[in-house]
Amino acid sequence: MIYADGSVFLLQGKNYSYAMRVTKTGFLQQLHYGGKITKDDIAYLATIGDTMAPREDDINMDCALDGMMSEYGFYARGDFRDPTAIFARRDGAVMTRLRYKSYRVTTGTPGLKGLPHVRKADKTLCVTLKDDFSDIEVELMYSVSDDSDVLVRGAVIKNVGKTAIEIKKAFSFRIDLPNGEYSMMRLGGTWGRERCPEVAPISHGITRIQSLRGASSHQTNPFAAIMRKDCTEECGECYGVQLMYSGSFAITAEWAQNSPLTIQGGINDVDFSWKLGAGETFTTPQTLLTYSDCGLGGMSRSISRFILDSVVDPKYAYADRPIVINNWEATYFDFDNDKLFAIIDTAARLGIDTFVLDDGWFGKRNNDFAGLGDWTVNADKLKGGLDAVIDRCKKNGLKFGLWFEPEMVNEDSELYRTHPDYAIEKVGVTPVRARQQLVLDFTRKDVVDHIYHAVSKILKAHDISYVKWDMNRNITECFSDKLPAERHGEFMHRYILGVYDLAERLTKEFPNVFFEGCAGGGGRFDAGALYYFPQIWTSDVTDGYERTKIQWGTSMCYPLSAMSCHVSVCPNHQTRRTTPLVTRGIVASLGAYGYELDLSKLTEEEKETVKELTATYKKIRRIISEGDMYRILDPYTRDYFCEMVVSRDKSEAYVAGERVLCIPCDYNRYVHLRGLDENKTYRVEELDITASGAALMKAGLLLPKIPDFHAWTWHLKECDNK
Ligand code: DGJ
């Protein structure tokens, strides 16, 4: 619901309200973001707002705006907090003062051209602010839906003048939360340890999370939860802040003197600039803001539901995801028809439905020194080409998927030999070579066009139902010969716009191909990527224990079905740890399921286990994609890991857990289930127990006493309580 009359604005979602007003001096002041209030409360909030808003006679005071809760911060006019945007005019002057000009309310949500965006919302409020000293206007966008706790923010910067300006910073949003005292959870990490949740109090000054890698990154996800002091997993208030952006980003929290806590973020402003010609507009990426008064768990459930309902392609959002066998860890580059056929033939007997041929099928790609950029089949390696493999899949009733790394090139490739200028390099500067490869200059349309034609040629020529889109290095030497010097600050953003352009064209042209995102594991796992890729390879680490931590952290702000999770071989290739096959299967079942090993080399007993695990997953995959997830036991801090998913009508639940390390004197311990209906009676299949939802949540179930790294599941089904 949106109420707007030009002086006050009230946005209402399922459990939150967001209130703003125009002060007497024309500033757009934020009044409230939190639990639900009504329009009648705004008069009262305005009296508090009056104490913070500048009066007419001190509007030119040097610090009049410093403590005001405002909607978009500007620079060099008395608000000394980090600005939300900075604009420079032709003479270099940067002072800006944005004041209210007009508003409009539209039905639905604006579809942003060239950027991933929310696909649906009930209504959008657009408020235009105008700079007092230049011809710059900023339109702030707020999209709301009655049945969601996600508020979508974004901004459009307009040059309504006659000369070009330079945008030096253009964050997407700003919110101010009163009283300063909050903690921030960020999802930090590195390759193989992506999205570890870390909580720390926000102290005075600026807390900043960011990526400068040209990708959202393994190291810092474009997400933060701002938590009140008493916020826990299931109780208390918090705000999710999540960028729909896959490039270099920043999210900051600033607690300045006694002012509110200012949260803002968007495209990273380090080395960013954008020349905005007369009459042109610049659209920032969207941000998903989520309010929860049911702790982090409530926040995660609201975000997951929203991402599935409004971000992921509706064709795939709730559809059964393919159960994949991928050959990467089975063969790496060393494969031929026979090796692949053995895997395919075995997969078919074990209930798997899609074979994905990973890296190494094209060009002279026998190791990672050559071939990237040459998207034609390596017929020396694959006798009969791709069709031989596809035919084998078809004979076995399997679908076929193929790996690409569209953004990359090896110097040892036909593409580089023909078009060395396609690579991101600065002549005279030795390039940084990560994994022996260079990044293609996706700021150039001709480069994107070339790759588009190469990939689409393969997709048109063969029966391919699945594409894994990988990206294995970050950007250095961010320079393009084709950009004029004054536009070099646009490079990183233009790069990701090129990636989005390719993804948009390919997914539109091949709507029946399921595209999975990947970036050397989970290096580009973000809400922007999910607009094009319904699921993303979560991490290259598939170890039966490490994965519990990665998936736990990822579940903070992404749906389970967005996480591509595979069972791999032991000892694990990354950690050398050995965990039971069943444990690896159970952990992977909390996501989009698959395998990544040489099935043909398993013992008969192991094959039987794979068959059973696959069959069990088929029974629960509906609940995994549609249900609500509850995090129960945190593997970072506990000696057990446990998560559960409850169907929307609460008639069914799936609990999956793992004993991490056994401890001595481990007497009977209970785990309290969550999310069930207190008044329903459930049968726990594996334990042959019947109990009420109330008993299962308030008294709990005994934790199984099982050895280190062993796992268990409980399937709960509502039953007649008579
Ligand atoms: C990194 C991915 O995360 C792996 O799954 C695999 O596809 C390799 N790249 C192939 O080079």
Residues whose N, C-alpha, C, O or C-beta is under 5 A from the ligand:
A	BS01	DGJ	W328 D358 D359 D470 G520 G521 D540
